[in-house]
Amino acid sequence: MYIFIRWFVLSLILMFVAWILPDVEVNNILAAFVATFMFSVVNIFIKPVLILLTIPINILTLGLFMLVINAVLFAFVAWLVPGFEVDGFLAALLGSMIFSLMSVFVCI
């Protein structure tokens, strides 16, 4: 039951991010549910591989390259899910930062 509540709350956070940022668009709640699910799948399977591949640049940038990885994954999920759109890298960067920060504070 906790997983479904967390999924619902993360979907609401994604809708809030789309409401705040004009370049991030979520058409309906179903698209938010699918995007949240896909974002979880991408974070489980693709993100660790990207982190391992970019260890040298992460060391050089003192971990700030992780923001770029999160933005790329946020844009990738927007590319995968119909009804969830991100226009530009800056919108993906800001959207991923807001989504990550809010999910940390809300879903503890």
Backbone atoms as SQL, in Angstrom:
CREATE TABLE atoms (id INTEGER PRIMARY KEY, chain TEXT, resi INTEGER, resn TEXT, atom TEXT, x REAL, y REAL, z REAL);
INSERT INTO atoms VALUES
  (1, 'A', 1, 'MET', 'N', 0.817, -1.188, 0.000),
  (2, 'A', 1, 'MET', 'CA', 0.000, 0.000, 0.000),
  (3, 'A', 1, 'MET', 'C', 0.867, 1.262, 0.000),
  (4, 'A', 2, 'TYR', 'N', 1.989, 1.198, 0.726),
  (5, 'A', 2, 'TYR', 'CA', 2.894, 2.343, 0.805),
  (6, 'A', 2, 'TYR', 'C', 3.443, 2.708, -0.576),
  (7, 'A', 3, 'ILE', 'N', 3.697, 1.701, -1.400),
  (8, 'A', 3, 'ILE', 'CA', 4.253, 1.953, -2.732),
  (9, 'A', 3, 'ILE', 'C', 3.264, 2.754, -3.574),
  (10, 'A', 4, 'PHE', 'N', 1.980, 2.424, -3.487),
  (11, 'A', 4, 'PHE', 'CA', 0.980, 3.132, -4.277),
  (12, 'A', 4, 'PHE', 'C', 0.775, 4.562, -3.782),
  (13, 'A', 5, 'ILE', 'N', 0.847, 4.759, -2.489),
  (14, 'A', 5, 'ILE', 'CA', 0.732, 6.113, -1.939),
  (15, 'A', 5, 'ILE', 'C', 1.923, 6.947, -2.382),
  (16, 'A', 6, 'ARG', 'N', 3.115, 6.362, -2.332),
  (17, 'A', 6, 'ARG', 'CA', 4.314, 7.078, -2.768),
  (18, 'A', 6, 'ARG', 'C', 4.240, 7.392, -4.261),
  (19, 'A', 7, 'TRP', 'N', 3.749, 6.451, -5.053),
  (20, 'A', 7, 'TRP', 'CA', 3.604, 6.656, -6.485),
  (21, 'A', 7, 'TRP', 'C', 2.622, 7.798, -6.758),
  (22, 'A', 8, 'PHE', 'N', 1.515, 7.828, -6.025),
  (23, 'A', 8, 'PHE', 'CA', 0.532, 8.889, -6.180),
  (24, 'A', 8, 'PHE', 'C', 1.117, 10.245, -5.797),
  (25, 'A', 9, 'VAL', 'N', 1.844, 10.299, -4.685),
  (26, 'A', 9, 'VAL', 'CA', 2.437, 11.561, -4.230),
  (27, 'A', 9, 'VAL', 'C', 3.488, 12.045, -5.223),
  (28, 'A', 10, 'LEU', 'N', 4.307, 11.138, -5.742),
  (29, 'A', 10, 'LEU', 'CA', 5.303, 11.536, -6.738),
  (30, 'A', 10, 'LEU', 'C', 4.644, 12.022, -8.027),
  (31, 'A', 11, 'SER', 'N', 3.527, 11.446, -8.383),
  (32, 'A', 11, 'SER', 'CA', 2.786, 11.921, -9.551),
  (33, 'A', 11, 'SER', 'C', 2.248, 13.327, -9.316),
  (34, 'A', 12, 'LEU', 'N', 1.771, 13.587, -8.113),
  (35, 'A', 12, 'LEU', 'CA', 1.316, 14.939, -7.785),
  (36, 'A', 12, 'LEU', 'C', 2.474, 15.935, -7.799),
  (37, 'A', 13, 'ILE', 'N', 3.641, 15.496, -7.344),
  (38, 'A', 13, 'ILE', 'CA', 4.819, 16.358, -7.392),
  (39, 'A', 13, 'ILE', 'C', 5.179, 16.671, -8.838),
  (40, 'A', 14, 'LEU', 'N', 5.090, 15.682, -9.712),
  (41, 'A', 14, 'LEU', 'CA', 5.371, 15.917, -11.127),
  (42, 'A', 14, 'LEU', 'C', 4.364, 16.896, -11.729),
  (43, 'A', 15, 'MET', 'N', 3.109, 16.779, -11.353),
  (44, 'A', 15, 'MET', 'CA', 2.097, 17.741, -11.813),
  (45, 'A', 15, 'MET', 'C', 2.407, 19.140, -11.290),
  (46, 'A', 16, 'PHE', 'N', 2.903, 19.240, -10.053),
  (47, 'A', 16, 'PHE', 'CA', 3.283, 20.531, -9.487),
  (48, 'A', 16, 'PHE', 'C', 4.466, 21.134, -10.235),
  (49, 'A', 17, 'VAL', 'N', 5.440, 20.301, -10.584),
  (50, 'A', 17, 'VAL', 'CA', 6.593, 20.778, -11.360),
  (51, 'A', 17, 'VAL', 'C', 6.119, 21.318, -12.716),
  (52, 'A', 18, 'ALA', 'N', 5.177, 20.617, -13.333),
  (53, 'A', 18, 'ALA', 'CA', 4.633, 21.083, -14.610),
  (54, 'A', 18, 'ALA', 'C', 3.845, 22.368, -14.435),
  (55, 'A', 19, 'TRP', 'N', 3.240, 22.557, -13.280),
  (56, 'A', 19, 'TRP', 'CA', 2.489, 23.779, -13.021),
  (57, 'A', 19, 'TRP', 'C', 3.431, 24.967, -12.801),
  (58, 'A', 20, 'ILE', 'N', 4.571, 24.723, -12.156),
  (59, 'A', 20, 'ILE', 'CA', 5.535, 25.790, -11.872),
  (60, 'A', 20, 'ILE', 'C', 6.301, 26.202, -13.122),
  (61, 'A', 21, 'LEU', 'N', 6.819, 25.239, -13.855),
  (62, 'A', 21, 'LEU', 'CA', 7.687, 25.521, -14.999),
  (63, 'A', 21, 'LEU', 'C', 6.870, 25.550, -16.287),
  (64, 'A', 22, 'PRO', 'N', 6.987, 26.608, -17.051),
  (65, 'A', 22, 'PRO', 'CA', 6.190, 26.696, -18.284),
  (66, 'A', 22, 'PRO', 'C', 6.665, 25.746, -19.384),
  (67, 'A', 23, 'ASP', 'N', 7.908, 25.300, -19.341),
  (68, 'A', 23, 'ASP', 'CA', 8.448, 24.429, -20.388),
  (69, 'A', 23, 'ASP', 'C', 8.271, 22.942, -20.087),
  (70, 'A', 24, 'VAL', 'N', 7.687, 22.611, -18.958),
  (71, 'A', 24, 'VAL', 'CA', 7.382, 21.226, -18.610),
  (72, 'A', 24, 'VAL', 'C', 5.865, 21.090, -18.649),
  (73, 'A', 25, 'GLU', 'N', 5.393, 20.094, -19.384),
  (74, 'A', 25, 'GLU', 'CA', 3.950, 19.942, -19.556),
  (75, 'A', 25, 'GLU', 'C', 3.532, 18.489, -19.305),
  (76, 'A', 26, 'VAL', 'N', 2.515, 18.338, -18.475),
  (77, 'A', 26, 'VAL', 'CA', 1.897, 17.038, -18.237),
  (78, 'A', 26, 'VAL', 'C', 0.426, 17.200, -18.612),
  (79, 'A', 27, 'ASN', 'N', -0.035, 16.408, -19.585),
  (80, 'A', 27, 'ASN', 'CA', -1.388, 16.585, -20.099),
  (81, 'A', 27, 'ASN', 'C', -2.471, 16.162, -19.121),
  (82, 'A', 28, 'ASN', 'N', -2.278, 15.048, -18.422),
  (83, 'A', 28, 'ASN', 'CA', -3.293, 14.570, -17.492),
  (84, 'A', 28, 'ASN', 'C', -2.632, 13.737, -16.398),
  (85, 'A', 29, 'ILE', 'N', -3.445, 13.305, -15.439),
  (86, 'A', 29, 'ILE', 'CA', -2.909, 12.559, -14.307),
  (87, 'A', 29, 'ILE', 'C', -2.405, 11.181, -14.723),
  (88, 'A', 30, 'LEU', 'N', -3.008, 10.601, -15.746),
  (89, 'A', 30, 'LEU', 'CA', -2.537, 9.304, -16.237),
  (90, 'A', 30, 'LEU', 'C', -1.120, 9.423, -16.797),
  (91, 'A', 31, 'ALA', 'N', -0.864, 10.489, -17.531),
  (92, 'A', 31, 'ALA', 'CA', 0.493, 10.717, -18.044),
  (93, 'A', 31, 'ALA', 'C', 1.473, 10.924, -16.893),
  (94, 'A', 32, 'ALA', 'N', 1.028, 11.566, -15.825),
  (95, 'A', 32, 'ALA', 'CA', 1.892, 11.750, -14.654),
  (96, 'A', 32, 'ALA', 'C', 2.193, 10.419, -13.980),
  (97, 'A', 33, 'PHE', 'N', 1.180, 9.538, -13.880),
  (98, 'A', 33, 'PHE', 'CA', 1.406, 8.213, -13.294),
  (99, 'A', 33, 'PHE', 'C', 2.403, 7.405, -14.120),
  (100, 'A', 34, 'VAL', 'N', 2.215, 7.420, -15.443),
  (101, 'A', 34, 'VAL', 'CA', 3.116, 6.660, -16.320),
  (102, 'A', 34, 'VAL', 'C', 4.519, 7.250, -16.272),
  (103, 'A', 35, 'ALA', 'N', 4.633, 8.573, -16.287),
  (104, 'A', 35, 'ALA', 'CA', 5.946, 9.219, -16.242),
  (105, 'A', 35, 'ALA', 'C', 6.656, 8.924, -14.919),
  (106, 'A', 36, 'THR', 'N', 5.918, 8.927, -13.825),
  (107, 'A', 36, 'THR', 'CA', 6.526, 8.609, -12.530),
  (108, 'A', 36, 'THR', 'C', 7.007, 7.172, -12.490),
  (109, 'A', 37, 'PHE', 'N', 6.208, 6.265, -13.034),
  (110, 'A', 37, 'PHE', 'CA', 6.628, 4.866, -13.107),
  (111, 'A', 37, 'PHE', 'C', 7.877, 4.716, -13.968),
  (112, 'A', 38, 'MET', 'N', 7.882, 5.351, -15.134),
  (113, 'A', 38, 'MET', 'CA', 9.039, 5.256, -16.035),
  (114, 'A', 38, 'MET', 'C', 10.271, 5.913, -15.418),
  (115, 'A', 39, 'PHE', 'N', 10.065, 7.013, -14.687),
  (116, 'A', 39, 'PHE', 'CA', 11.196, 7.656, -14.031),
  (117, 'A', 39, 'PHE', 'C', 11.803, 6.729, -12.982),
  (118, 'A', 40, 'SER', 'N', 10.964, 5.978, -12.289),
  (119, 'A', 40, 'SER', 'CA', 11.473, 5.007, -11.312),
  (120, 'A', 40, 'SER', 'C', 12.242, 3.886, -12.001),
  (121, 'A', 41, 'VAL', 'N', 11.719, 3.387, -13.109),
  (122, 'A', 41, 'VAL', 'CA', 12.391, 2.316, -13.854),
  (123, 'A', 41, 'VAL', 'C', 13.729, 2.799, -14.397),
  (124, 'A', 42, 'VAL', 'N', 13.746, 4.005, -14.945),
  (125, 'A', 42, 'VAL', 'CA', 14.987, 4.564, -15.487),
  (126, 'A', 42, 'VAL', 'C', 16.010, 4.772, -14.376),
  (127, 'A', 43, 'ASN', 'N', 15.556, 5.240, -13.211),
  (128, 'A', 43, 'ASN', 'CA', 16.484, 5.436, -12.090),
  (129, 'A', 43, 'ASN', 'C', 17.028, 4.123, -11.556),
  (130, 'A', 44, 'ILE', 'N', 16.263, 3.053, -11.676),
  (131, 'A', 44, 'ILE', 'CA', 16.732, 1.754, -11.183),
  (132, 'A', 44, 'ILE', 'C', 17.728, 1.121, -12.153),
  (133, 'A', 45, 'PHE', 'N', 17.440, 1.171, -13.452),
  (134, 'A', 45, 'PHE', 'CA', 18.234, 0.404, -14.411),
  (135, 'A', 45, 'PHE', 'C', 19.275, 1.221, -15.183),
  (136, 'A', 46, 'ILE', 'N', 18.963, 2.433, -15.584),
  (137, 'A', 46, 'ILE', 'CA', 19.865, 3.192, -16.454),
  (138, 'A', 46, 'ILE', 'C', 20.796, 4.114, -15.661),
  (139, 'A', 47, 'LYS', 'N', 20.293, 4.724, -14.611),
  (140, 'A', 47, 'LYS', 'CA', 21.102, 5.685, -13.855),
  (141, 'A', 47, 'LYS', 'C', 22.385, 5.083, -13.272),
  (142, 'A', 48, 'PRO', 'N', 22.361, 3.882, -12.684),
  (143, 'A', 48, 'PRO', 'CA', 23.630, 3.334, -12.170),
  (144, 'A', 48, 'PRO', 'C', 24.671, 3.114, -13.267),
  (145, 'A', 49, 'VAL', 'N', 24.231, 2.715, -14.447),
  (146, 'A', 49, 'VAL', 'CA', 25.164, 2.520, -15.561),
  (147, 'A', 49, 'VAL', 'C', 25.787, 3.855, -15.958),
  (148, 'A', 50, 'LEU', 'N', 24.965, 4.895, -16.055),
  (149, 'A', 50, 'LEU', 'CA', 25.497, 6.218, -16.399),
  (150, 'A', 50, 'LEU', 'C', 26.450, 6.750, -15.332),
  (151, 'A', 51, 'ILE', 'N', 26.146, 6.480, -14.089),
  (152, 'A', 51, 'ILE', 'CA', 27.033, 6.921, -13.010),
  (153, 'A', 51, 'ILE', 'C', 28.388, 6.226, -13.112),
  (154, 'A', 52, 'LEU', 'N', 28.374, 4.923, -13.380),
  (155, 'A', 52, 'LEU', 'CA', 29.641, 4.205, -13.529),
  (156, 'A', 52, 'LEU', 'C', 30.441, 4.687, -14.736),
  (157, 'A', 53, 'LEU', 'N', 29.755, 4.988, -15.822),
  (158, 'A', 53, 'LEU', 'CA', 30.458, 5.451, -17.021),
  (159, 'A', 53, 'LEU', 'C', 31.031, 6.858, -16.878),
  (160, 'A', 54, 'THR', 'N', 30.450, 7.658, -15.991),
  (161, 'A', 54, 'THR', 'CA', 30.884, 9.046, -15.867),
  (162, 'A', 54, 'THR', 'C', 31.623, 9.331, -14.559),
  (163, 'A', 55, 'ILE', 'N', 32.199, 8.308, -13.967),
  (164, 'A', 55, 'ILE', 'CA', 32.941, 8.514, -12.713),
  (165, 'A', 55, 'ILE', 'C', 34.076, 9.540, -12.875),
  (166, 'A', 56, 'PRO', 'N', 34.898, 9.487, -13.925),
  (167, 'A', 56, 'PRO', 'CA', 35.975, 10.478, -14.017),
  (168, 'A', 56, 'PRO', 'C', 35.479, 11.923, -14.088),
  (169, 'A', 57, 'ILE', 'N', 34.435, 12.176, -14.888),
  (170, 'A', 57, 'ILE', 'CA', 33.936, 13.554, -14.979),
  (171, 'A', 57, 'ILE', 'C', 33.215, 13.962, -13.704),
  (172, 'A', 58, 'ASN', 'N', 32.610, 13.003, -13.001),
  (173, 'A', 58, 'ASN', 'CA', 32.004, 13.313, -11.706),
  (174, 'A', 58, 'ASN', 'C', 33.063, 13.698, -10.680),
  (175, 'A', 59, 'ILE', 'N', 34.195, 13.053, -10.736),
  (176, 'A', 59, 'ILE', 'CA', 35.284, 13.399, -9.813),
  (177, 'A', 59, 'ILE', 'C', 35.824, 14.788, -10.141),
  (178, 'A', 60, 'LEU', 'N', 35.988, 15.075, -11.430),
  (179, 'A', 60, 'LEU', 'CA', 36.505, 16.392, -11.830),
  (180, 'A', 60, 'LEU', 'C', 35.555, 17.528, -11.472),
  (181, 'A', 61, 'THR', 'N', 34.270, 17.285, -11.569),
  (182, 'A', 61, 'THR', 'CA', 33.295, 18.332, -11.272),
  (183, 'A', 61, 'THR', 'C', 32.771, 18.266, -9.848),
  (184, 'A', 62, 'LEU', 'N', 33.370, 17.428, -9.041),
  (185, 'A', 62, 'LEU', 'CA', 32.981, 17.251, -7.638),
  (186, 'A', 62, 'LEU', 'C', 31.513, 16.857, -7.497),
  (187, 'A', 63, 'GLY', 'N', 31.039, 16.048, -8.430),
  (188, 'A', 63, 'GLY', 'CA', 29.687, 15.519, -8.361),
  (189, 'A', 63, 'GLY', 'C', 28.619, 16.369, -9.012),
  (190, 'A', 64, 'LEU', 'N', 28.981, 17.548, -9.528),
  (191, 'A', 64, 'LEU', 'CA', 27.971, 18.402, -10.152),
  (192, 'A', 64, 'LEU', 'C', 27.466, 17.844, -11.481),
  (193, 'A', 65, 'PHE', 'N', 28.209, 16.933, -12.079),
  (194, 'A', 65, 'PHE', 'CA', 27.750, 16.312, -13.324),
  (195, 'A', 65, 'PHE', 'C', 26.525, 15.436, -13.092),
  (196, 'A', 66, 'MET', 'N', 26.265, 15.062, -11.844),
  (197, 'A', 66, 'MET', 'CA', 25.060, 14.300, -11.522),
  (198, 'A', 66, 'MET', 'C', 23.805, 15.096, -11.852),
  (199, 'A', 67, 'LEU', 'N', 23.886, 16.421, -11.749),
  (200, 'A', 67, 'LEU', 'CA', 22.751, 17.256, -12.144),
  (201, 'A', 67, 'LEU', 'C', 22.460, 17.103, -13.632),
  (202, 'A', 68, 'VAL', 'N', 23.509, 17.009, -14.424),
  (203, 'A', 68, 'VAL', 'CA', 23.341, 16.817, -15.867),
  (204, 'A', 68, 'VAL', 'C', 22.737, 15.442, -16.152),
  (205, 'A', 69, 'ILE', 'N', 23.213, 14.429, -15.443),
  (206, 'A', 69, 'ILE', 'CA', 22.664, 13.082, -15.631),
  (207, 'A', 69, 'ILE', 'C', 21.179, 13.052, -15.278),
  (208, 'A', 70, 'ASN', 'N', 20.799, 13.689, -14.171),
  (209, 'A', 70, 'ASN', 'CA', 19.390, 13.736, -13.787),
  (210, 'A', 70, 'ASN', 'C', 18.557, 14.470, -14.829),
  (211, 'A', 71, 'ALA', 'N', 19.089, 15.566, -15.369),
  (212, 'A', 71, 'ALA', 'CA', 18.351, 16.321, -16.390),
  (213, 'A', 71, 'ALA', 'C', 18.187, 15.508, -17.665),
  (214, 'A', 72, 'VAL', 'N', 19.222, 14.785, -18.059),
  (215, 'A', 72, 'VAL', 'CA', 19.138, 13.950, -19.260),
  (216, 'A', 72, 'VAL', 'C', 18.120, 12.830, -19.059),
  (217, 'A', 73, 'LEU', 'N', 18.098, 12.226, -17.892),
  (218, 'A', 73, 'LEU', 'CA', 17.129, 11.172, -17.618),
  (219, 'A', 73, 'LEU', 'C', 15.707, 11.722, -17.543),
  (220, 'A', 74, 'PHE', 'N', 15.542, 12.921, -17.016),
  (221, 'A', 74, 'PHE', 'CA', 14.235, 13.576, -16.970),
  (222, 'A', 74, 'PHE', 'C', 13.730, 13.836, -18.389),
  (223, 'A', 75, 'ALA', 'N', 14.609, 14.320, -19.253),
  (224, 'A', 75, 'ALA', 'CA', 14.238, 14.554, -20.645),
  (225, 'A', 75, 'ALA', 'C', 13.996, 13.241, -21.385),
  (226, 'A', 76, 'PHE', 'N', 14.749, 12.199, -21.051),
  (227, 'A', 76, 'PHE', 'CA', 14.558, 10.899, -21.676),
  (228, 'A', 76, 'PHE', 'C', 13.182, 10.323, -21.342),
  (229, 'A', 77, 'VAL', 'N', 12.763, 10.461, -20.090),
  (230, 'A', 77, 'VAL', 'CA', 11.432, 9.996, -19.704),
  (231, 'A', 77, 'VAL', 'C', 10.365, 10.807, -20.431),
  (232, 'A', 78, 'ALA', 'N', 10.595, 12.096, -20.600),
  (233, 'A', 78, 'ALA', 'CA', 9.648, 12.917, -21.352),
  (234, 'A', 78, 'ALA', 'C', 9.580, 12.473, -22.810),
  (235, 'A', 79, 'TRP', 'N', 10.680, 12.019, -23.338),
  (236, 'A', 79, 'TRP', 'CA', 10.689, 11.516, -24.713),
  (237, 'A', 79, 'TRP', 'C', 9.944, 10.189, -24.809),
  (238, 'A', 80, 'LEU', 'N', 10.028, 9.365, -23.777),
  (239, 'A', 80, 'LEU', 'CA', 9.389, 8.055, -23.775),
  (240, 'A', 80, 'LEU', 'C', 7.875, 8.117, -23.567),
  (241, 'A', 81, 'VAL', 'N', 7.424, 9.011, -22.703),
  (242, 'A', 81, 'VAL', 'CA', 6.033, 9.006, -22.263),
  (243, 'A', 81, 'VAL', 'C', 5.227, 10.041, -23.048),
  (244, 'A', 82, 'PRO', 'N', 4.204, 9.602, -23.771),
  (245, 'A', 82, 'PRO', 'CA', 3.331, 10.584, -24.432),
  (246, 'A', 82, 'PRO', 'C', 2.480, 11.311, -23.388),
  (247, 'A', 83, 'GLY', 'N', 2.335, 12.593, -23.555),
  (248, 'A', 83, 'GLY', 'CA', 1.588, 13.397, -22.597),
  (249, 'A', 83, 'GLY', 'C', 2.463, 14.076, -21.571),
  (250, 'A', 84, 'PHE', 'N', 3.754, 13.789, -21.587),
  (251, 'A', 84, 'PHE', 'CA', 4.725, 14.438, -20.708),
  (252, 'A', 84, 'PHE', 'C', 5.805, 15.018, -21.592),
  (253, 'A', 85, 'GLU', 'N', 5.923, 16.345, -21.601),
  (254, 'A', 85, 'GLU', 'CA', 6.853, 17.015, -22.508),
  (255, 'A', 85, 'GLU', 'C', 7.752, 17.974, -21.747),
  (256, 'A', 86, 'VAL', 'N', 9.003, 18.016, -22.167),
  (257, 'A', 86, 'VAL', 'CA', 9.983, 18.946, -21.626),
  (258, 'A', 86, 'VAL', 'C', 10.635, 19.648, -22.808),
  (259, 'A', 87, 'ASP', 'N', 10.598, 20.970, -22.799),
  (260, 'A', 87, 'ASP', 'CA', 11.167, 21.752, -23.896),
  (261, 'A', 87, 'ASP', 'C', 12.494, 22.375, -23.472),
  (262, 'A', 88, 'GLY', 'N', 13.584, 21.723, -23.808),
  (263, 'A', 88, 'GLY', 'CA', 14.895, 22.285, -23.565),
  (264, 'A', 88, 'GLY', 'C', 15.611, 21.689, -22.369),
  (265, 'A', 89, 'PHE', 'N', 16.932, 21.880, -22.393),
  (266, 'A', 89, 'PHE', 'CA', 17.769, 21.318, -21.338),
  (267, 'A', 89, 'PHE', 'C', 17.577, 22.052, -20.016),
  (268, 'A', 90, 'LEU', 'N', 17.426, 23.370, -20.071),
  (269, 'A', 90, 'LEU', 'CA', 17.261, 24.132, -18.833),
  (270, 'A', 90, 'LEU', 'C', 15.977, 23.730, -18.112),
  (271, 'A', 91, 'ALA', 'N', 14.916, 23.512, -18.860),
  (272, 'A', 91, 'ALA', 'CA', 13.667, 23.056, -18.246),
  (273, 'A', 91, 'ALA', 'C', 13.844, 21.670, -17.642),
  (274, 'A', 92, 'ALA', 'N', 14.586, 20.795, -18.323),
  (275, 'A', 92, 'ALA', 'CA', 14.846, 19.460, -17.777),
  (276, 'A', 92, 'ALA', 'C', 15.697, 19.556, -16.515),
  (277, 'A', 93, 'LEU', 'N', 16.672, 20.442, -16.512),
  (278, 'A', 93, 'LEU', 'CA', 17.529, 20.613, -15.338),
  (279, 'A', 93, 'LEU', 'C', 16.730, 21.128, -14.145),
  (280, 'A', 94, 'LEU', 'N', 15.970, 22.188, -14.366),
  (281, 'A', 94, 'LEU', 'CA', 15.168, 22.744, -13.270),
  (282, 'A', 94, 'LEU', 'C', 14.079, 21.767, -12.827),
  (283, 'A', 95, 'GLY', 'N', 13.439, 21.104, -13.787),
  (284, 'A', 95, 'GLY', 'CA', 12.399, 20.142, -13.451),
  (285, 'A', 95, 'GLY', 'C', 12.930, 18.973, -12.645),
  (286, 'A', 96, 'SER', 'N', 14.084, 18.463, -13.037),
  (287, 'A', 96, 'SER', 'CA', 14.656, 17.339, -12.288),
  (288, 'A', 96, 'SER', 'C', 15.111, 17.762, -10.901),
  (289, 'A', 97, 'MET', 'N', 15.627, 18.984, -10.785),
  (290, 'A', 97, 'MET', 'CA', 16.051, 19.450, -9.463),
  (291, 'A', 97, 'MET', 'C', 14.854, 19.642, -8.532),
  (292, 'A', 98, 'ILE', 'N', 13.794, 20.272, -9.031),
  (293, 'A', 98, 'ILE', 'CA', 12.609, 20.493, -8.198),
  (294, 'A', 98, 'ILE', 'C', 11.954, 19.162, -7.840),
  (295, 'A', 99, 'PHE', 'N', 11.841, 18.278, -8.830),
  (296, 'A', 99, 'PHE', 'CA', 11.233, 16.960, -8.585),
  (297, 'A', 99, 'PHE', 'C', 12.042, 16.178, -7.554),
  (298, 'A', 100, 'SER', 'N', 13.348, 16.190, -7.663),
  (299, 'A', 100, 'SER', 'CA', 14.189, 15.448, -6.723),
  (300, 'A', 100, 'SER', 'C', 14.116, 16.030, -5.320),
  (301, 'A', 101, 'LEU', 'N', 14.208, 17.343, -5.209),
  (302, 'A', 101, 'LEU', 'CA', 14.164, 17.965, -3.889),
  (303, 'A', 101, 'LEU', 'C', 12.817, 17.748, -3.208),
  (304, 'A', 102, 'MET', 'N', 11.744, 17.922, -3.960),
  (305, 'A', 102, 'MET', 'CA', 10.425, 17.732, -3.358),
  (306, 'A', 102, 'MET', 'C', 10.180, 16.273, -3.004),
  (307, 'A', 103, 'SER', 'N', 10.668, 15.351, -3.801),
  (308, 'A', 103, 'SER', 'CA', 10.458, 13.939, -3.492),
  (309, 'A', 103, 'SER', 'C', 11.251, 13.525, -2.261),
  (310, 'A', 104, 'VAL', 'N', 12.394, 14.142, -2.035),
  (311, 'A', 104, 'VAL', 'CA', 13.165, 13.839, -0.818),
  (312, 'A', 104, 'VAL', 'C', 12.428, 14.336, 0.410),
  (313, 'A', 105, 'PHE', 'N', 11.858, 15.537, 0.335),
  (314, 'A', 105, 'PHE', 'CA', 11.196, 16.112, 1.515),
  (315, 'A', 105, 'PHE', 'C', 9.829, 15.506, 1.777),
  (316, 'A', 106, 'VAL', 'N', 9.135, 15.087, 0.722),
  (317, 'A', 106, 'VAL', 'CA', 7.771, 14.582, 0.897),
  (318, 'A', 106, 'VAL', 'C', 7.763, 13.091, 1.195),
  (319, 'A', 107, 'CYS', 'N', 8.596, 12.318, 0.519),
  (320, 'A', 107, 'CYS', 'CA', 8.538, 10.855, 0.630),
  (321, 'A', 107, 'CYS', 'C', 9.644, 10.300, 1.502),
  (322, 'A', 108, 'ILE', 'N', 9.737, 10.776, 2.709),
  (323, 'A', 108, 'ILE', 'CA', 10.771, 10.277, 3.618),
  (324, 'A', 108, 'ILE', 'C', 10.355, 9.002, 4.272);
